[in-house]
Amino acid sequence: MGMLTLVPHNVHDVSVDGHRMLVHVPTTSLFEMDDVSASVLELFRQQGMASAETMRTAFGDRFTPEDLADCVDGFKRLDILRDAGAPDTPITVTEVEDIPLSTIILNVNTGCNLSCTYCYKEDLTSPAKGERMDFDTAKDSFELLLRQAKDRDRVNVVFFGGEPLSNLPLIRQVVEYAEPRAAEVGKTVDFSLTTNATLLTEATVDWLDAHKFALTVSMDGPKALHDVNRRTVGGKGTYDLVAKKVRMLLSRYRSRPVGARVTLTKGVTDVIGIHDHLKYDLGFFEVGFGPATSGPLSTFNLGDAELQAVFDAMKTLGERYVQGALEGRNIGFSNMHQLLTDIAAGTRKTVPCGAGLGMLAVDKGGDLHLCHRFVGSDQPTYGNVRQGIDVKSLGAFIEEAQDRSNYDCRTCRIRSVCAGGCYHESYARSGDPHAPVLHYCDLMRDWVDFGIAAYVRIMQGNPSFIRTHVEPRRLPQ
C-alpha cells in the first residue's frame, strides 16, 4: 500500500450514546464504526495522508495487519480513502432523454376566497377574477401523464389553486374520467388535494373519501396565530370557520390520514404550541412546518434569529418524537417523518426533488411548469399538454441541476439529502433556481445530524417503530 489520502467530503461521523456512526456522504449510508475504523479515520483526520508504515507506527500492535487491511480496503471502496495524488471523482451528470412522470399538478383555479398575507402564488387573484382550468386541458394533462408514465403502475393527480375546491365541478369531472381511463391502461390513479378547508361540506367530504383523496389542510395553529395571516379577502380571520370545517372533516374521513401544513412567519413561530393544537385539540394525523424565508413580502419572512429559534423548537419537538417512538407512539410530526425516511432509505439525491422529472405542473392554458410554485412566475415553461413536453429544454435544466461544481454543495456533507434545496426558494431569493439556499445550510446540516442521532436511538431502542411508521407508507388499494 502506497500513500493514501482522506477524502473528507465523502465522510462524516456522528456520535450517538456511545455509538460512533459513519455517514457515507455520497449515498447517505450509515455504518457503526468499530475501534479499528474509528482509529483509522481519526489518524487520517489528523494527518490527511498516511501509509502502511505510518499506521503500523501509530497503532503498534493494537490491531492485526489483517484488520487494518480490511478497514483500509473498505474505506477505499467507499472513496473515503484514495491513492494520494489521484484526481477527484468528477460529478456524474445523467443525460435526460425522457421525462418519466408519475405526478401531474393541475392548477384548477387562480382564484382564492382567502387572502393570506404570505402567499407566494404570483398568479393569485380574487374569486371573482379567478381563471379556471377547463376540462379539455385537464383531460389532455392526464393523457400526457399516462404517456409519460408508461412504465409505472401508479400515477398521481394533484389539484391545486388558488383554492382548488372553488373549481370542484372540474375536479369531479377529472376523477370520473381518470379512474376508468387509468384502469383501461392497467394503472391505478391516486388523487391529492391541498385545501384551506373553508369550502368543505359533508357531501364534498364524503365524495373525496369515496375516491380516497390524500388531503392536506393549510392551517397555522390556534386562533391567535392562524388569524394573523390567514384571512378572507375582506381581512377577517378564518380560524373559527376552518376549525369547524376541520372537525367535521376529521369526524367523517376514513380512507386516508389527513395532515396539516403550517407556514411559519414572523410572529407565528410557536412550533410546539401549533403542533399540539393541530394534533391533539383538532385531531390531525400529522403536522408539517414550512418556514417562510423567501416570500414576495419580506416583512413576513423569518430572519436569521427567528429561523434559528424555529429549528431549535423543531429539534425539541423531534426529541418528543423520539421519546414517543421508543414507547411505540407516533406523535405526528411530518418533518421528522420525512427526515427519518430519507435516512432509513439511504436517500441519494442528485437533484432537490422530482420537479421537472417525475412531476410537472399545468396552468389553466395547458403550459407546463417545473412545479405548482412556478405557475404565474417569469420562469420558462417546458411545453404544453397538447404539443407535449419540451424534453430538450427541460432536460438541460435537470442536467444543470445535477452539476454543483460551481457551488459549495459539491463538498457539503448533506448534499445527497438536500441537493441544493428547493428550486423555487432559490428563485424567489436570488432569481436563480439553481443557486443553493445558503441561509439554510448550517441549520440543515445540524437538522440532518439530529435526524441521524434520532434514527440510531430509535433503532437501538425500538426498531419496530421504523418498520411500522417510518418506511414509506403504502397507498390504499
N, C-alpha and C positions, 0 to 999 in steps of 0.2 A: 504493500500500500504506500503510495506516494503522499505528498502533502495534500490534505483536504481542507476545504473552507466551508464555513457555515453560510447557509442561505437564509438570513434572518427573517426575510419577509415571507418565508414559507412555513414558519413555525411560531407557535405561541403557546405558552403554558399557563395554566390556572390551577392554583392550589385550593382544594375543597376538603375541609375537615380531615386533613392528613393525607388526602389522595392528591397526587400531583398529576394533573391531566395535560396531555399534549394535544394541541389542536393542530391538525394538518390543514393549513390555511387554504390551499388550492381546492380541497374537497370538503372542508368543514368536518372531516372525520375526527373522532375523539378516541384517544388511546390513554390508558392509565400507564404511567411510566414506572418501571421498576428501578432499583438502585443503580443498575448499570446504565440504563438510558438517561436517567436524570443526571448522573455524574458526567457522562459523555457530553450531554447538551450543555451543562454548566461549564465544562472545560472549554468548549468551543465558544461559548458566550464570552468567556474571559479573554481568550486568546485569538479568536477569529479564525485561526488556522492551526492545524496540528497534524502530525504524522504518527505512525505506529510507535515510533521511538518516544515521541512526546507523551503519548498515552501511557506507555509502559513506565516511563519515569514518574508521571503524575499519579498513577494508580498503584504502582508496585504490584503486590500480589493480592490486591483486593478482589480482582476479577480474573477469571480464567481467560486465556487468549481466545478460546472458542466463543465465550460470551461476548467479549469485546468485538470480535469479528462479526458475529450475528447482529449486534446492535448497529455497528457501522454500516453493514450491508443494508439493513432495514432503513436507516436514515438516508442512504444513497438512493434507494428505490423510491423513497418519498420526495427526493430532491431537497432534503433538509441539509444534507452534506453533498458536496460535489468536488471533483478534482479542482485543485487550485488553478486558476487561470482559465478554466472552462468558461465559455460565454454564457450569459444569462439566457434562460429559456425564452424565446420570443413569444409574444402574445399570439395565440392562435385565433384567427378570425374565420368563422364558418361562413362560407358564401351562402347567401339566402337566394334560393331558386324558386321557392314556393312559400305560401303563407298558409300553414295548416291550422285554420281557425277551429276553435272549439266554442267560442262565445261571440255573439253579436249584441251590441248595446243599441237599443232603439230609443232615441230622444224623441219621445212621442208628443211633447208639447213644450214650447219655450215659455209658456205662461205658468205662473205660480200664484196661489192665493195667499202666500206669505211673502214677507219682505225682510228676510233675515239679513242683518246688517253686515255679516261677514261673507256672504255668498260669493263664490268665485266665478259663477257662471256668467260669461260675457255676453251671452245672447238672451239672458233672462229678462222677462217683461211681466206686465200685469196680466191677470186672467183675460181681460177684455182684448188685449193686444196679442195674446198668445198665438203662435203659429203652430198648427198641429200637423203631425205627420199623417199622410193618407194611407189607406190600406194597400194600394198598389206598391208604394215604396216599402212598406213593411214586408209585404209578400216577397218582393224582389230581394230584400235583405235576407230573408230566411232561405230563399233558394240559393243565394250566394253562400250562405253559411253551410248548407248541405253539400254544395260542390267542393268547398274548401276543406270540409271535414270528412272527406271520402273514406279516410282510414280510421275514423273514430266511431265508437259505439254510441256515445252520448254527446249531445250538443246543448248549449245553454243560451236562452234568450233573456236579456236583461232589459227591463223597462225603466226608463229614466226620464227626467224632466229638467226644468220646472218641477211641478208636482205631477207625476205620471198618472195618478188616479183622476186627474182633470180630463184625461182622454181615455176613460175606462171603456167606452164603446170600441175603440181601436184595439185595446188590449184583449177584449173578449174575441174580437174577430181574429186576431193573430193566433190566439190559443186554439180556437175552433179550427183554424186552417193547419196549424203547425203539428198538432198531435197526430192526426191521421196521416199527414204528409210524411212525417218522420218515420212512422211505423211502416209506411209503404216502402221506404228505402232501408228498412232494417235498423233504424236508430231510435233511441229514446231522447226526448226533448225535456229539459228542465227549464223552469221559469223562475226569475228572480226579480225583486222589486224593492226599491228604497222609497219610503213614503214619509211625509210629515204627519200622517195619521188623521188629519182633520176631516178628510172626506170619506173615511171608513163608515160603512153601515153594516148591520148584521147580515144583510143579503150579500153584500160585497165580500165580507169576511168568509162567509160560507162558500162562496164561489171560488175564492182564492184557495181555501182549504181543500176543496174538492180537486183542484188541479195542482196541489202540492207545491205552491209557490214558496221559495225561500224569501222570507220577509225580513227587512231591516227597517227600524223606525228611527228617524233622526230626532233626537231629544237630548236636551242639555242638562238634565238633572231636576232638582226640586224647583218649585215655583220661582223663588228669588233669583235663581241662576238662569233657568230656562227663559224667563221673560226678559232678561237683559237684551238678548239678540233675536230671539225667535218670535217675531211679531207679525201681525197682519199688515196688509198694505196700508191700513189706516193708523198703524202704530200701536195697536193694542196687543198686550201679552197673550200668548196662546196656551199657557200651561194648563189651565183648567179644562179647556176643551180637549187638548191632546191626552191628558191623563185619563179623562173619562173614556175616550175612544180606545186608549191602550188597554184599560181594564176590560172593556168589552171584547177587544181582540183576543187578549190572552185567556179569557174565560171560554172562548169558543174554538180557538185554533188548535188543531191536534196533529196535523200532518208533519210539521217541521218545527224545530225550536225557533223562536223569534228573538232576535238580538236588537240592541240599541246602539246607535252610533252617535258619539258625543264629539262636538267641536269645542276645543278649549281655546279661549281667547283671553285678552286682558280682563281681569276681574272674574273670570269663570275658570278657575283652576283647582277647585276643591275635588281632586280625583277620588279620594276616599269617600267623601260625603255623596258625591254624584253617583259613584258605583253602588253604594249601599242603598240609596234611594231607588235607583232604577232596578236593581237586582232584588232587593228584599221588600221594599214597600210596594213597587208596581209589579214585580214578578217576571222581568225579562230573563231569558235563559242565560244570556251573556251580555257584557257591556264592553265596547271598544272605544278608544280615545284617539282623536286626531288633533294634535296641536296646530293651531293656525300660526304660521310664520311668514307666509308669502302671499297673503291675500291682497286684493286690489286696494284696500283701505288700510294703511299702515297702523292706524290708531287701534285696530283690533288685533294686530299681530303680537305674539309673545316676544318680549325682549329676552336677552341672554339670561338675566337673573330669574325671570319667570319660567323660562324654559328649563333651567336647571332645577327649579323647585318642582316643576311638573314631573321630570324624570325621577327625582328623589321620591316623590309621592307614588309614582308608578312602581318603584322598587319596594316601597313599604307595602303596597297592595300585592306586589309579587311575593313578598315574604308570607303574607296571609294565604296566597295561592299555594305556596309550597307546603305550609302547615296543613292546609286543607287536604292537599294531595297525599300527604303522609298518613292522614286519617281516612283516606278514601273518598274525600269530598271534592267536588269541582265548584269553586266559588264563582265561575262565570266571568273571567277576565280575558277577553279575546286577544288583547295584545300579547299577553303571556302565553296563551294557547298557540298563537302563530309562531312566536319565537321558539317555543319548545318543539313545535312541529318541524321547523327548519333544522333545529339541532338534531332531533331524533332521526330525520330523514337524510342527514348529511347533505343539506342543500348545497348545490354548486351552481350559482347563478353566473352567467356571463353578461346578462342584461338585467335591468332592475325588475322588470315584471313582464307579463305577457302582452302588454300593449303593442300593437302593430305586428304581432307574431301569432299568438293564439287568440287575440281579441282585437276587434275593431269596433268603433262607434259610428253610427249613422245619423246624420242630421235630417231635418224634415225634407230636404231636397234629394236625399239619397247619397250625398257625398260622404266619403269615408275618412274618419279621423283616427288618430292614434288611440284615443280613449275618450270617454264622455267629458273629461275635464277640458279637452281642447276644442270641443264644439263651440263655435262662436268666436274663437280666437283668430289671430292673424297668422297662425302657423299653417303650413301647407296641408292640403288634403291628398289622399292617395287613391284616387279613382272614385268610382261611383258604382252603386249596386247594379245599375243597368249595364254599364260598359265593363265592369269588373275591376279588380284591384290593379293599381299601377305597381306591379311587383318590382320593377327596376328601381323606382324612386324609394319605395318602402324598404326594399332590400338594402339599398345604400344607407338608409337611416339606421337600420338594425346593425349593419356591419360596422358603421361608425361607432355605435353604442358599445360594441364589443371591444374596441381598441381604446384602452385607457392609458396609453403610453405618454400622453401629454398631461396627465393628472397624477396626483399623489395616490389615487386609487390603485395604481399598479402594485404598490408595496404595502397597502393597507391590510391589516390582519383580518378585517371582516369583509374583504372585497367579494368573497363568494356568497355572503349573506345579503349584502347591500347592493353591490354592483353599481354604485354611484348615486342611488336614490331616485326618487320619483321624477320622471321627465317633466311633468307639469310644475312641480315645486321648483325645479331648476329654471324652467322657462319663466315662471312668474317672478322669480327673484332676480335673475340675471339676464333674461332674454335668450338664453342658450339652453335647450333641453338636455344637452349632453354634459353640461358643467355639473360637477358634484355639489351636493348640498352641504357645503363646508361648515355651516353653522351647526349642523347636526353631528359632525363626525366624532368628536370626543365623547359626546353623550351617547351616540350609538355604539361606539366601541365598549363603553362602560356597561351599557344595557345588554350587549351580547355576552360580555363576561359574566354578568349577573345571571343571564339565562343558562350559560354553561354550568355555573355552580348550582343553580336550581335543578337542572336536569340530573346532574350527578347525585345530588342529595335525594331526589325522588327515586332514582334508580337504585340507590343503596337502601332506601327505607321502605319503598312500596312500588316495585317495578310494575305491578299490575295496573297501576294508575296510568302509566304511559300507554300501555296496550289498549286500555278501555277508553281513555279520554283524549289522548294527545295524538295518536295516529290519525291520519286523515279520515274524516267522517265519511261513511258510506251514504250515498244518496238513497232515499227510499225507492223501492221498486214499484 
